Each structure stands twice: as structure tokens, then as C-alpha cells.
Amino acid sequence: MMTPGHDSYPTPMVPPHPCQHEGDISVLNAALAEIKDTLRDLKDLLASNAALEEQAIITRNSLKEINERLRSVELEQARSKGNSKWMDRIVWAITSAALGLLLGMASGKLAI
């Protein structure tokens, strides 16, 4: 009860706001939005990286196959050269003899 002569009433008690940290929540929501955007970008980068890695694997396999084929061609070439060395020697012997005869006839020292 109020005593007579007091014109002032006590200040009514204001209940606290249901969300005293509303400003903090808006900052957190903004941070979450940025994190979501970053995660989307990372997802895109990971997908791109996976595609590039797949292409790199395909390229490595192709290079291995090309290298194997090149080695087999080199080995085959070396074998065939080894087999045809005698033919090269015969051709060089005939060529040398023919050139010797021509040079000898040209100098007049060789009479046939």
C-alpha cells in the first residue's frame, strides 16, 4: 500500500527481452552464411580437382602405353639391325669395290 503523500509509484519491472543476444545471433547467422558459401566453393573445387585427377590418371596410363610401345619398337629395330648387319657389310663391300674400280680407271693405273 502506498502511504498518503507519496506521489511516486515504483518503477514497474520490465521482463528481460526473450533474446538478449539478438545482435550476437545475427552475427552468427552472417558467419554461417559465409561458411556455407565457402563450403559450396570448396565442393566445386573438389569436384574440379577430382575431374583433373581422373584426366591425369588417363594421361599417365596413355604415356605408359606409348612408352611400352616405343620400347618394343626400339627392341624390334635393334633386332632387325642386328640381322641386317651382314647385308650392310656386303653392300658397303660392293660399293667400295665399285668406287675403287672407278677411281682406278679414272687415274689410268688400272687397265682392264
N, CA and C atoms as a LAMMPS dump frame, in Angstrom:
ITEM: TIMESTEP
0
ITEM: NUMBER OF ATOMS
336
ITEM: BOX BOUNDS ff ff ff
-5.0000000000000000e+02 5.0000000000000000e+02
-5.0000000000000000e+02 5.0000000000000000e+02
-5.0000000000000000e+02 5.0000000000000000e+02
ITEM: ATOMS id mol type element x y z
1 1 1 N 0.818 -1.162 0
2 1 2 C 0 0 0
3 1 3 C 0.861 1.222 0
4 2 1 N 0.295 2.212 -0.533
5 2 2 C 1.006 3.486 -0.614
6 2 3 C 0.61 4.337 0.591
7 3 1 N 1.597 4.978 1.053
8 3 2 C 1.305 5.889 2.157
9 3 3 C 0.826 7.198 1.572
10 4 1 N -0.073 7.897 2.298
11 4 2 C -0.538 9.17 1.763
12 4 3 C 0.599 10.163 1.662
13 5 1 N 0.629 10.873 0.573
14 5 2 C 1.63 11.889 0.337
15 5 3 C 2.732 11.426 -0.584
16 6 1 N 2.725 10.219 -0.918
17 6 2 C 3.727 9.721 -1.881
18 6 3 C 3.082 9.676 -3.248
19 7 1 N 3.582 10.496 -4.141
20 7 2 C 3.03 10.528 -5.5
21 7 3 C 3.763 9.582 -6.445
22 8 1 N 4.797 9.053 -6.034
23 8 2 C 5.57 8.225 -6.964
24 8 3 C 5.231 6.757 -6.771
25 9 1 N 5.189 6.121 -7.86
26 9 2 C 4.942 4.681 -7.868
27 9 3 C 6.271 3.986 -8.159
28 10 1 N 6.407 2.809 -7.685
29 10 2 C 7.66 2.105 -8.015
30 10 3 C 7.719 1.805 -9.506
31 11 1 N 8.905 1.805 -10.02
32 11 2 C 9.097 1.533 -11.438
33 11 3 C 8.68 0.086 -11.705
34 12 1 N 7.812 -0.055 -12.701
35 12 2 C 7.408 -1.429 -12.977
36 12 3 C 8.605 -2.233 -13.509
37 13 1 N 8.626 -3.444 -13.105
38 13 2 C 9.721 -4.317 -13.526
39 13 3 C 9.46 -4.788 -14.954
40 14 1 N 10.429 -4.542 -15.846
41 14 2 C 10.303 -4.938 -17.251
42 14 3 C 10.937 -6.313 -17.389
43 15 1 N 10.165 -7.245 -17.915
44 15 2 C 10.769 -8.577 -18.092
45 15 3 C 11.892 -8.504 -19.123
46 16 1 N 12.909 -9.277 -18.902
47 16 2 C 14.013 -9.241 -19.876
48 16 3 C 13.537 -9.672 -21.251
49 17 1 N 14.174 -9.118 -22.255
50 17 2 C 13.855 -9.472 -23.644
51 17 3 C 14.083 -10.965 -23.816
52 18 1 N 13.208 -11.644 -24.541
53 18 2 C 13.38 -13.094 -24.674
54 18 3 C 14.724 -13.468 -25.306
55 19 1 N 15.282 -12.583 -26.075
56 19 2 C 16.57 -12.891 -26.705
57 19 3 C 17.502 -11.718 -26.465
58 20 1 N 18.246 -11.791 -25.398
59 20 2 C 19.146 -10.698 -25.059
60 20 3 C 20.348 -10.651 -26
61 21 1 N 20.608 -11.732 -26.654
62 21 2 C 21.785 -11.807 -27.53
63 21 3 C 21.39 -11.784 -29.002
64 22 1 N 20.381 -11.03 -29.318
65 22 2 C 19.893 -10.974 -30.701
66 22 3 C 20.971 -10.474 -31.653
67 23 1 N 21.738 -9.496 -31.229
68 23 2 C 22.829 -8.99 -32.064
69 23 3 C 23.875 -10.069 -32.311
70 24 1 N 24.159 -10.868 -31.282
71 24 2 C 25.123 -11.958 -31.449
72 24 3 C 24.614 -13.002 -32.433
73 25 1 N 23.322 -13.263 -32.39
74 25 2 C 22.737 -14.265 -33.288
75 25 3 C 22.811 -13.794 -34.731
76 26 1 N 22.57 -12.508 -34.972
77 26 2 C 22.648 -12.013 -36.351
78 26 3 C 24.095 -12.108 -36.861
79 27 1 N 25.06 -11.857 -35.988
80 27 2 C 26.466 -12.003 -36.393
81 27 3 C 26.765 -13.468 -36.706
82 28 1 N 26.256 -14.366 -35.861
83 28 2 C 26.462 -15.808 -36.108
84 28 3 C 25.79 -16.248 -37.4
85 29 1 N 24.583 -15.729 -37.682
86 29 2 C 23.893 -16.079 -38.936
87 29 3 C 24.693 -15.605 -40.143
88 30 1 N 25.266 -14.411 -40.041
89 30 2 C 26.089 -13.904 -41.148
90 30 3 C 27.326 -14.777 -41.333
91 31 1 N 27.934 -15.183 -40.217
92 31 2 C 29.115 -16.052 -40.3
93 31 3 C 28.74 -17.403 -40.896
94 32 1 N 27.583 -17.927 -40.512
95 32 2 C 27.126 -19.206 -41.074
96 32 3 C 26.882 -19.091 -42.576
97 33 1 N 26.338 -17.978 -43.02
98 33 2 C 26.105 -17.773 -44.453
99 33 3 C 27.436 -17.764 -45.199
100 34 1 N 28.44 -17.102 -44.627
101 34 2 C 29.762 -17.089 -45.263
102 34 3 C 30.375 -18.486 -45.292
103 35 1 N 30.194 -19.225 -44.206
104 35 2 C 30.727 -20.601 -44.157
105 35 3 C 30.047 -21.472 -45.21
106 36 1 N 28.722 -21.309 -45.367
107 36 2 C 28.007 -22.079 -46.387
108 36 3 C 28.523 -21.75 -47.777
109 37 1 N 28.744 -20.46 -48.054
110 37 2 C 29.283 -20.065 -49.365
111 37 3 C 30.668 -20.675 -49.583
112 38 1 N 31.492 -20.622 -48.556
113 38 2 C 32.839 -21.184 -48.666
114 38 3 C 32.78 -22.689 -48.892
115 39 1 N 31.878 -23.365 -48.195
116 39 2 C 31.738 -24.818 -48.379
117 39 3 C 31.26 -25.149 -49.792
118 40 1 N 30.357 -24.328 -50.343
119 40 2 C 29.918 -24.548 -51.729
120 40 3 C 31.099 -24.393 -52.694
121 41 1 N 31.914 -23.351 -52.458
122 41 2 C 33.093 -23.143 -53.3
123 41 3 C 34.058 -24.324 -53.179
124 42 1 N 34.251 -24.805 -51.952
125 42 2 C 35.137 -25.959 -51.746
126 42 3 C 34.597 -27.207 -52.437
127 43 1 N 33.277 -27.363 -52.407
128 43 2 C 32.645 -28.506 -53.082
129 43 3 C 32.934 -28.447 -54.582
130 44 1 N 32.778 -27.252 -55.151
131 44 2 C 33.049 -27.088 -56.584
132 44 3 C 34.519 -27.359 -56.9
133 45 1 N 35.401 -26.86 -56.032
134 45 2 C 36.832 -27.086 -56.243
135 45 3 C 37.191 -28.565 -56.133
136 46 1 N 36.585 -29.257 -55.193
137 46 2 C 36.85 -30.69 -55.048
138 46 3 C 36.356 -31.473 -56.264
139 47 1 N 35.206 -31.096 -56.784
140 47 2 C 34.689 -31.761 -57.981
141 47 3 C 35.624 -31.512 -59.164
142 48 1 N 36.084 -30.278 -59.3
143 48 2 C 37.011 -29.936 -60.372
144 48 3 C 38.331 -30.683 -60.202
145 49 1 N 38.803 -30.756 -58.976
146 49 2 C 40.048 -31.469 -58.688
147 49 3 C 39.91 -32.952 -59.018
148 50 1 N 38.77 -33.539 -58.693
149 50 2 C 38.546 -34.953 -58.994
150 50 3 C 38.559 -35.193 -60.505
151 51 1 N 37.944 -34.286 -61.262
152 51 2 C 37.946 -34.431 -62.722
153 51 3 C 39.361 -34.301 -63.275
154 52 1 N 40.132 -33.354 -62.752
155 52 2 C 41.522 -33.194 -63.206
156 52 3 C 42.366 -34.406 -62.837
157 53 1 N 42.144 -34.961 -61.669
158 53 2 C 42.89 -36.147 -61.249
159 53 3 C 42.573 -37.325 -62.154
160 54 1 N 41.308 -37.462 -62.539
161 54 2 C 40.917 -38.543 -63.452
162 54 3 C 41.606 -38.369 -64.807
163 55 1 N 41.641 -37.133 -65.306
164 55 2 C 42.33 -36.873 -66.575
165 55 3 C 43.817 -37.156 -66.451
166 56 1 N 44.399 -36.826 -65.308
167 56 2 C 45.829 -37.084 -65.094
168 56 3 C 46.108 -38.578 -65.095
169 57 1 N 45.235 -39.364 -64.487
170 57 2 C 45.411 -40.816 -64.467
171 57 3 C 45.325 -41.369 -65.885
172 58 1 N 44.349 -40.893 -66.648
173 58 2 C 44.198 -41.358 -68.031
174 58 3 C 45.444 -40.989 -68.84
175 59 1 N 45.944 -39.774 -68.654
176 59 2 C 47.139 -39.334 -69.378
177 59 3 C 48.349 -40.165 -68.978
178 60 1 N 48.509 -40.436 -67.664
179 60 2 C 49.636 -41.276 -67.213
180 60 3 C 49.566 -42.667 -67.831
181 61 1 N 48.362 -43.241 -67.871
182 61 2 C 48.208 -44.576 -68.471
183 61 3 C 48.534 -44.546 -69.959
184 62 1 N 48.096 -43.501 -70.638
185 62 2 C 48.399 -43.378 -72.069
186 62 3 C 49.905 -43.251 -72.294
187 63 1 N 50.561 -42.458 -71.451
188 63 2 C 52.014 -42.303 -71.572
189 63 3 C 52.737 -43.625 -71.309
190 64 1 N 52.244 -44.398 -70.34
191 64 2 C 52.851 -45.709 -70.069
192 64 3 C 52.714 -46.624 -71.289
193 65 1 N 51.515 -46.628 -71.889
194 65 2 C 51.293 -47.461 -73.074
195 65 3 C 52.189 -47.022 -74.226
196 66 1 N 52.298 -45.711 -74.431
197 66 2 C 53.148 -45.193 -75.505
198 66 3 C 54.6 -45.568 -75.252
199 67 1 N 55.035 -45.447 -74
200 67 2 C 56.41 -45.788 -73.645
201 67 3 C 56.68 -47.273 -73.879
202 68 1 N 55.729 -48.13 -73.508
203 68 2 C 55.889 -49.568 -73.737
204 68 3 C 55.963 -49.877 -75.234
205 69 1 N 55.099 -49.245 -76.027
206 69 2 C 55.131 -49.48 -77.47
207 69 3 C 56.44 -48.991 -78.073
208 70 1 N 56.93 -47.837 -77.605
209 70 2 C 58.193 -47.302 -78.096
210 70 3 C 59.341 -48.25 -77.783
211 71 1 N 59.348 -48.778 -76.56
212 71 2 C 60.411 -49.73 -76.197
213 71 3 C 60.35 -50.987 -77.062
214 72 1 N 59.145 -51.482 -77.315
215 72 2 C 59.044 -52.681 -78.15
216 72 3 C 59.502 -52.386 -79.58
217 73 1 N 59.187 -51.197 -80.096
218 73 2 C 59.638 -50.822 -81.446
219 73 3 C 61.16 -50.687 -81.469
220 74 1 N 61.719 -50.078 -80.41
221 74 2 C 63.179 -49.943 -80.353
222 74 3 C 63.854 -51.305 -80.307
223 75 1 N 63.295 -52.225 -79.496
224 75 2 C 63.876 -53.57 -79.421
225 75 3 C 63.778 -54.288 -80.765
226 76 1 N 62.634 -54.157 -81.405
227 76 2 C 62.453 -54.798 -82.721
228 76 3 C 63.42 -54.206 -83.74
229 77 1 N 63.59 -52.903 -83.68
230 77 2 C 64.522 -52.234 -84.593
231 77 3 C 65.955 -52.708 -84.345
232 78 1 N 66.318 -52.839 -83.062
233 78 2 C 67.665 -53.309 -82.738
234 78 3 C 67.869 -54.736 -83.222
235 79 1 N 66.864 -55.581 -83.072
236 79 2 C 66.974 -56.966 -83.555
237 79 3 C 67.107 -57.012 -85.07
238 80 1 N 66.303 -56.23 -85.755
239 80 2 C 66.355 -56.253 -87.215
240 80 3 C 67.669 -55.67 -87.718
241 81 1 N 68.213 -54.673 -87.029
242 81 2 C 69.507 -54.126 -87.433
243 81 3 C 70.597 -55.162 -87.239
244 82 1 N 70.491 -55.922 -86.138
245 82 2 C 71.478 -56.968 -85.907
246 82 3 C 71.425 -58.028 -86.995
247 83 1 N 70.248 -58.335 -87.457
248 83 2 C 70.09 -59.335 -88.504
249 83 3 C 70.53 -58.81 -89.862
250 84 1 N 70.422 -57.513 -90.067
251 84 2 C 70.753 -56.984 -91.389
252 84 3 C 72.166 -56.412 -91.455
253 85 1 N 72.963 -56.588 -90.41
254 85 2 C 74.328 -56.06 -90.454
255 85 3 C 75.144 -56.728 -91.55
256 86 1 N 74.951 -58.008 -91.746
257 86 2 C 75.706 -58.702 -92.786
258 86 3 C 75.35 -58.146 -94.158
259 87 1 N 74.063 -57.752 -94.311
260 87 2 C 73.638 -57.18 -95.584
261 87 3 C 74.293 -55.813 -95.784
262 88 1 N 74.368 -55.024 -94.718
263 88 2 C 75.029 -53.724 -94.8
264 88 3 C 76.498 -53.893 -95.183
265 89 1 N 77.146 -54.883 -94.619
266 89 2 C 78.573 -55.12 -94.923
267 89 3 C 78.772 -55.507 -96.386
268 90 1 N 77.895 -56.334 -96.888
269 90 2 C 78.005 -56.737 -98.302
270 90 3 C 77.804 -55.529 -99.208
271 91 1 N 76.79 -54.711 -98.912
272 91 2 C 76.525 -53.533 -99.733
273 91 3 C 77.715 -52.589 -99.691
274 92 1 N 78.319 -52.362 -98.514
275 92 2 C 79.478 -51.478 -98.405
276 92 3 C 80.686 -52.077 -99.138
277 93 1 N 80.852 -53.387 -99.087
278 93 2 C 81.978 -54.013 -99.787
279 93 3 C 81.833 -53.841 -101.301
280 94 1 N 80.632 -54.061 -101.8
281 94 2 C 80.396 -53.906 -103.245
282 94 3 C 80.579 -52.443 -103.649
283 95 1 N 80.059 -51.518 -102.836
284 95 2 C 80.191 -50.087 -103.13
285 95 3 C 81.656 -49.671 -103.12
286 96 1 N 82.402 -50.147 -102.128
287 96 2 C 83.826 -49.801 -102.059
288 96 3 C 84.586 -50.354 -103.255
289 97 1 N 84.282 -51.59 -103.629
290 97 2 C 84.961 -52.182 -104.777
291 97 3 C 84.63 -51.408 -106.052
292 98 1 N 83.369 -51.041 -106.216
293 98 2 C 82.97 -50.308 -107.414
294 98 3 C 83.637 -48.937 -107.447
295 99 1 N 83.697 -48.259 -106.329
296 99 2 C 84.352 -46.959 -106.295
297 99 3 C 85.853 -47.102 -106.552
298 100 1 N 86.445 -48.164 -106.003
299 100 2 C 87.869 -48.4 -106.256
300 100 3 C 88.137 -48.629 -107.723
301 101 1 N 87.316 -49.411 -108.36
302 101 2 C 87.475 -49.664 -109.796
303 101 3 C 87.309 -48.376 -110.592
304 102 1 N 86.292 -47.575 -110.258
305 102 2 C 86.064 -46.334 -110.985
306 102 3 C 87.237 -45.368 -110.801
307 103 1 N 87.728 -45.261 -109.584
308 103 2 C 88.855 -44.355 -109.34
309 103 3 C 90.127 -44.863 -110.026
310 104 1 N 90.295 -46.182 -109.998
311 104 2 C 91.466 -46.752 -110.673
312 104 3 C 91.406 -46.536 -112.177
313 105 1 N 90.254 -46.688 -112.759
314 105 2 C 90.113 -46.477 -114.195
315 105 3 C 90.283 -45.011 -114.524
316 106 1 N 89.835 -44.131 -113.632
317 106 2 C 89.937 -42.703 -113.884
318 106 3 C 91.402 -42.256 -113.819
319 107 1 N 92.176 -42.877 -112.971
320 107 2 C 93.579 -42.453 -112.861
321 107 3 C 94.447 -43.14 -113.907
322 108 1 N 93.935 -44.151 -114.581
323 108 2 C 94.652 -44.81 -115.623
324 108 3 C 95.618 -45.866 -115.135
325 109 1 N 95.666 -46.105 -113.861
326 109 2 C 96.586 -47.107 -113.317
327 109 3 C 96.03 -48.5 -113.465
328 110 1 N 94.761 -48.621 -113.562
329 110 2 C 94.166 -49.946 -113.651
330 110 3 C 93.725 -50.173 -115.091
331 111 1 N 94.227 -51.182 -115.695
332 111 2 C 93.843 -51.476 -117.058
333 111 3 C 93.039 -52.763 -117.047
334 112 1 N 91.862 -52.673 -117.599
335 112 2 C 91.023 -53.875 -117.636
336 112 3 C 91.104 -54.471 -119
